[in-house]
Every structure is written in C-alpha cells, then in structure tokens.
C-alpha cells in the first residue's frame, strides 16, 4: 500500500534519530515515492586500510553528484543504502534483477520505464569503508560491470554519456597515479596543455579532500 515504506540499509550502516525524523518527514510531506539520503563513511575508518578508507572520499562527494542527476532528471546510479522506497513501488518495479548493481537497476527501471519521481530526504547515514584494498577492488569491479549490465535500461541518448562516465571512472585510478608520479618526475608537457593538467589535478584534489572531510567530520564531533 502507499503508506508502507521500505528503508534500505547495508548491514553495517549506522543511523540515528535524525535519520528517522527525516524519513518520517519525507513520508508525510513529500510526493516522491523514492528518496535518497546522504552516505558518509566514518565507521571503522581508522581500522581499515588507509588507502581503502581514502578511496571512499570520492563516494562521499558522489552524494552531490546524485543530487545533481536528480535535478537534471537523470539517473546514472543510486546508492543502495539510506534509500527510502514506498513498498508498493518496490513491489511493482522489483529488486532482484540479473545484474551486479541491483540498486541502480531499480532506480533506472523506476525512473526511466515507470516514470516514478526520485527525490532526496536529507538523512545522513554512517557507512563503513572496505577494510582492505582487495575488498575495495572487488567492490568497484562489481559496480563497473553492474553499470555496464544496466546500460540497456537507460534511454539511448544517455547510454553513450554513461559509457563515457564509466570509462572516465575506470581510468581514474591510473590517471591519479600518473598525476602523482608527474609531480616528482620532469614532464615535457606542451605549455598550452599545462593549464588543462593543473585544472584537472585541482579538481581531483578538491573532490578527494572534500569527500575525506565529509567522512571524518563525524569522528571529530
């Protein structure tokens, strides 16, 4: 029915009373049957591998990427935790799809095929980063291949854009390593391209520092 909702959380997710209040307010006052909260990753931050924990910085920044997608009427991916769904909508759309990224598949089916509205509800959930580099790599492999599997769910005009996003995301790690290496090794870069490389490096640093701050801020309260 339209007054029963499902609050999706990962097994290690921690929420507080504020999350419940935000969820309740959304249910009572908003028209969107699907809504996403914000996810940050402070749980076991210092117990996990330092590189793995730092890699979650971009995921915290990704909260705002999703918000921009929603405002632009696009769904490239969804986080499957801190996700509020009206139960009748989830029953109609389904959840157990033949894909490695079933959360994104649900969002894309609901949004593109069934025209259900997607919104945000302001709750901040505390998530746990992968505890090792191996777990981080397996996690990202699943997201990448799942997103490729979900390409047919998107409108044709957005599939190419999504493919470019996936290729850019896939090349992010090696390009970051090369960028750091280039700081210590002389590079014969054409002068006209220097501003481009500097701008790219500044963007990468900003998003990771911003995301890192979001992840560790709850630990400093």
N, C-alpha and C positions, 0 to 999 in steps of 0.2 A: 504494500500500500504506500501512498505518498507521505505518510507520517512515520515511516520506519526508515532509518538510515544505517549505513554501514560505515564505521570509522576504521579505515585500513592503516595498520601499523606493522612495522617489522618487529620480530621477536625481541630485539634488543633496544627498541625505541623507548624513550622515557618522555612522558608528558606530565604536565602539571594542571592545576585547576584552571589556569588561564586558557589552556587549550580547550578544555571542556566548555568554558564560558564562550569562547569564540565560536566553537562548533554549534552550541545551542543558539547563539545569536543568529548565525547564518541560517540554521534550520527555520527559525521563527520569522526572519525578516527578509531573506534573500530568495530570488526566484531561480537561481542556478541549481540544478539537481546534482551537479558535480563541482567540487571545490577543493582547491589545494592549499595547504599551509606551507610554511617555510621549514626547511630542514637544515640544521647545523650539526656539526659532528664533534662535540666535545667529549663524549663518553669514551673512556679508556684511551684518550688522546695520547697521553704520555706513556701508556703501556704498550701501544702499538709501535711498529717500526716507524722511525722518524720520516722516512721517505713516503711510506704509505699514508701516514697522517697528513703530511704536507700535500699529497696528491688530492686529498678531499677538499682543499681550498677552492678548487675550481667548481666543485659541486655546490658549495655554499653560494658562490657567485651565480651559479646556474639558477637559483631561485628567481632571480630577477630576469633572467633570460626567458623563463617560463611565463612570467608575468607579462613580458612584452609580447610573447607569442599570443597569449590570450587576448590582449588588447588589439592585436592585429588580425584576429580571427584565424589563427593558425595553431596547429598542434604538431610539433615535431617529436616531442617526447613528453612523458609525465614521470614524476617520481611516484612509486607505488606505496610510499609510506607517508603518513599525515595527509591522507586522501579521504575526503568525505563524499560518499555517494548515496543517493536515495535508493533504497532497496529495490523498488520496482524497476528502476532504470537499469540497475546492475543485472536483474533477472532477465530483462529484455535483451540487453546487449550481450550478456555473458562475460565470463572472465577467463576460463581455462581454454585458451587458444593454443594452436600449434605454433608457438613462437617462443623464443628465449626472452622476449621483452613483453610479457602479457599486460603489464600496466600501461605501457604506451599503446599497445594494440587496442586495449579497452578504450582509452581516450580518443584514439583516432577513429575507431568504429562509431563511438557515441557521437563524436563531433561531426565527422565528415559524412557518415552514412545515415545517421539517425537525427542529425541536426539538434542535439541536446546542447544547451548552454553550459559552458565551463567557466567557473569563477575562482576567486580566492577567498579565504576566510581568516587570515591573519594569525593563526596559531603557529607558534614556534616549537617544533619537536626536536628533542636532543637525540641524535643518532650516533652510531659507533662506526669509526673508520675501519677499513680492513686492517687486520692485525699484522699482516706480512706482505711483502712485495708480491709473493706468489698469489695470494688471495686477491690483491689489487689487480694483477694482470688478468686472472681468470674472470673477475667481475667485469672488467672492461671488455674482454673478449665477448662475454655474454651480451653486453649492451650493444656492441657493434654489430654482431651477427643478428641479434634480435631486431635491431633497427633496419638492417638490410631485408630481413624477412617481412617487415612491416611496410616496406615501400609500396606494395600494391594497394594498401589501404588509403593512401594519400591521393589527392587529386593529381592528374597528370602534370599540371603546370608547377606543382610543388615537389614532385619527385626528384627532378634534376637539382633543385635547390637543396633538398635534403641530402642527396648524394654528395654534393659539394661540401656540405657541412660535415658529413661523415668522413670524407677524405681529409678535410682540414683537421678534424679532430684526431684521426688516425696518425697524421703527420705531426701532431702537436708535440709528442714526447721527443722524437728525434730532432725536430727543429729547435726545441728548447735546449737539448744537449749541445747542438751545434752553436747556438747563440751563446751559451756559457763558455764553450771552448773558444769561441772567437774573441772573447774578452781578454784572453791570455795569449793568443797566437796572432801574429800580424796577418791581416787580411787585405789583399789588394782589391778593395771594393771600388767600383766606379763612383766618383764623387756625387753624381746625380742620384745614386741609389742610397747614399748614406742616410738621408732623412727618412726614407722608407724603412730601413732596417732599425733606425733609432725609434721611430714611431711604433713599430711592431714590438720591439723589446720593451718599450714603456708600457704598452697595453698589457703585455704578458705579466710584467712585474706588478702592475696595478691590480689586475684581477686576482692574482695569487695572494698578494698582500691583503687585499680587501677580504677575500674569502677566508684567509688564515685568521684575520681579526674576528670575523663572524664566528668562526669555530672555537676560538679560545676565549672569547669575551665571557661566556657563561662561567668559565673556570676562574675568572678574576672577580666575580661578584661576591 
